[in-house]
Amino acid sequence: MLVSLSIRDVVLIERLDLAFAPGLSAFTGETGAGKSILLDSLGLALGARAESGLVRHGASQASVTAEFDPPAGHPARVLLAEQDMAAGDAPLVLRRVLTADGRSRAYVNDQPVSIGLLRRIGDELVEIHGQFESHGLLDASTHLGVLDAFGGLTSARQAVAVAWAGWRAAAAARAEAEASFAKARAEEDSLRQTFEDLAELAPRPGEEAELAEKRAVMMHGEKLLEAMNAAQAALSGRGEVEASLRAAQRALERVAEKAEGRLDGVIAALDRAAVEAAEASGLLERASAGIDLDPRHLEKVEERLFALRSAARKHGCSVDGLAPLKDRLGRQLAELEGGGGDLARLAREEQTARAAYVEQARALSKARLRAAEGLDKAVAAELPPLKLEKARFQTRVSPQDEAAWGGHGLDTVGFEVATNPGSPPGPLGKIASGGELSRFMLALKVVLARISATPTIVFDEVDSGIGGAVAAAVGERLGRLAEDVQVLVVTHSPQVAARGHHHYRVAKREQGGAVFTGVEPLTGEAVREEIARMLSGETITDHARAAAAALMG
């Protein structure tokens, strides 16, 4: 709900700080006192369009700060979390600054945000119903969600969304396979030739590295062999290294007992050296035997390596990618030869997914029609006491063409009204007049109060053109609505004001030759006096006071 509102230098308001509580808050005052300035100020904090004319004359800038405490998981908190601005359970503070030259800045919890984001957050926190408002329930795009919430259809709608996603995935898989098949069919001769060329080449993964290593060895074969022979000669030449090491080992072993262990390490080292020398000689001999100096063999290796690299360049892949390419082409050709059997399977899967979606979506449509009947009856029961007994409210559930189907189902939903008997119903915001519109909104809100996520609702001119019993009915419904959400009402009706849990009087005052608008919270006798003023006019009579007391109960 709205916790507080601070206004600085907006039109006739120099400085104003208001605190709010749950329930119904009534704002009263003489015509022209500045009640509309309050709504304009709140609208600024909620992201409404700003004009430089709102800055008080003589001030460099205007600012409005609104504090809210929505519950955890509220859509406004979700929006902030999506922007990496999660506030936990802390209050949300929306602030708007407007300079005299028309520039505007927006903040949420003292972090700069775009006006668009501020407006989105504001729309989740407050609904303002007046003659010129076009968001909330007047936005036709919200009607489908409202009806689903009213009818308890959220789970069914989620199931439809899942079925829709499954159908879309199946359709995408079929389309992709179909495009691939068509392309393969158009390029079949080329594909077949490429496959045959690769099959003849028979590339193996890792073959390029093997051939490159082999080629490098063969290209330097003579130098390698010369070095190996020299090493072998050194190991097995005059006085053989192994034989010399063994001779030294035996000589020391004969006297080792007399050395008290001093020669044990030397003897072991000589033994290891002799073993390593023998192993090195054997490895060197085998390595020498593996050197291929035949130039014809080198030529074959180079031909194979260059053929693989040429094929890789031709097909735009690595040499190691040739084998997978050959396999993929083979599968495409097999699919072509099989007449697109995979395509038929994917098409069947798509049709199955479509049928599952349509079945669930049609069930949702039927449930929406039942919910619409219930909503229409509930709203119709609220209209006569609001002096709208000749009006008709209708929830239109209309099927869409298949091209417009989606995760929401098969329908569009719109709230329509007919204000005169015999006239066709039309969109809510276009048919009803300003006063009628506010009362339609009130009727709707009373019915929808328990499923609404908007914690604060503002009504302006809800009592336009009515009085007596009708005004009392409006006040009673506002009070009932305030049991579920916070309600702020700007009213000229004493019957409505008398229902308020909290009362604020808006008035002008003159100071230093300038006029200012102020707001005074009223309690107790002050509330009765204000309602008596609304009943009697400039001169408050005892009769008016008695009538005010009667209205207040």
C-alpha positions, 0 to 999 in steps of 0.5 A: 500500500501507499505509506507516505507521499512527499511533495515539493514545489508542485503548482500551488503546493510548496511543501507537503508530507502525508502519511497513509494507513490501510482502509478508505481515505477520503479527500474533500475540499472546496472546488478549486482547492487543489485536489487535482494537484494531489493526483497530478503529484502522485501521478508524477511519482508513478511515472506519468507524463511530466510538464514543466508547468507543474513546477511551482512558480519561482522554484527551480524544480519540483519533486514527489516521493511516494513510499510503498510496502508491497508484500514479498513476491509482488509484481513490482518487486519482481520487476525490480529483481529482473533489473538487478534492483531487488529490495528484499522486504524493504519499502519501495521509494519512488521519486520523480524530479522535474526541473523548470525547463521540463527535464525529468529524472526518476529514482527507485530506492535512490537508484536512477531508473528510466521513466518507462520502468518507473511507470511499469512499477507504478502501474503495479502499485496504484490504479487511478480511476478518473475521467482521463486514466487509461491504464489498469482495467481500462487497458484491454490487454489486462482483461484476459488475465483478470478473467482467468484470475477471477475464474481460478484458471491460472493453472489451466492457463499455465498448462496451455502455455506448456502445451503451446511451447511443446507444439512450437518446439515440434513445429520448429523441428519439423520445419528445420528437417523439412528445409534440410530435406528440401535443400538436400533434394535440390543438391542431391547430385552434388551431395552424392558426388561429395559423399563419393569423393569423401568415401574414396578418400576415406579420411580418419580422425587424427590422420593429419597429425600422424602423417605430418609427424611421419613426414617430418621424420622422413624429411630429416631421416638422413641427419637423424640416422647419422646421429643415431649411428654415432650414438650407437658407435659411442655406446658399443665401440671400443671398451663398450659402455655397459661392459665398462660399467659392469667391470667397475661394478664387479671390482667394487663388489669384491671389496665392498665388505671391507668398506663398511657400506661406503661403496653400496651407493656407488655399486647400486648407481653403477648397476642402474647405469649399466641397465639404462645403457643397455636399454638405451642401446636397444631403443637406439637400434630399434629407432634406427631400424624405423627410419625410412629413407625411401623417397617414394614412401615420403612422396606417398605420405606427402600426397596423402597429407596434401590430398586431405588438406585440399579436401578440407579447404574445399569443404570449409572444415578441418581435416578432422572434420572430413570424416563427420562430414562424410557421415552426415552426407551419408545420413542425408542421402539415406533420408533422401533414398528413404523418401523422407521417413524422418520428416513423416515422423516429425510431422506426426509429432507436430500434429500430436503436439498441436492436438494436445494444445488445442484440446487444452486450449478449448477446455480453457476457452469453455472455462473462460465462458463460464467465468465470464458469465459469473463475472457479468452476473456479479458486476450486474448486481453492483450496478443498480445501486450505483445508478447504472440500472439501465447499463449492461456489463459484458465480458466478451470472449472471442475466438482468434484466428490460428495465426493469433493463438499463443500461450494464452490460448485461443481467445481474446477477452474484453470488458464492454458496456452498454449504458443505454437500453438497446445500444450495442455494447462497446469497449469500457473506456470508450462508451462510459462517461467520466462519472459512469466510468468511475462507477463501473470501475468501482463495481468491477473492483468490488467484485475483483478485489480479492484477486487484485495484485494492486494494493492501492486504488484511487478514485477521482470523481466517482460521485460525479452527478449523483447524490442521496441513496446512490452516493450512499451506495458508492460510499458503502462499496468503497468501504467494502472494497477498502477491506481488501485493498487501500482506497483513496477517494477524492469526493464532493459527496458527504455520503462517500466521505462519511464512509472514510476511515481517514479524512483529509481536507484540501484547502487553499491559504494565502501567505505573503501575497501568494496562494498555497494548497495544503492538506490537513488530516482530520479526526473526531469532531473535525471530520463531522464539521467537514461533512456538515460543511459538505451538507450545508455549504458555507454556513454550518447549521446544527441540523447539518451537524446532526445529519453528518453525525447520522451519516458517520453512524 
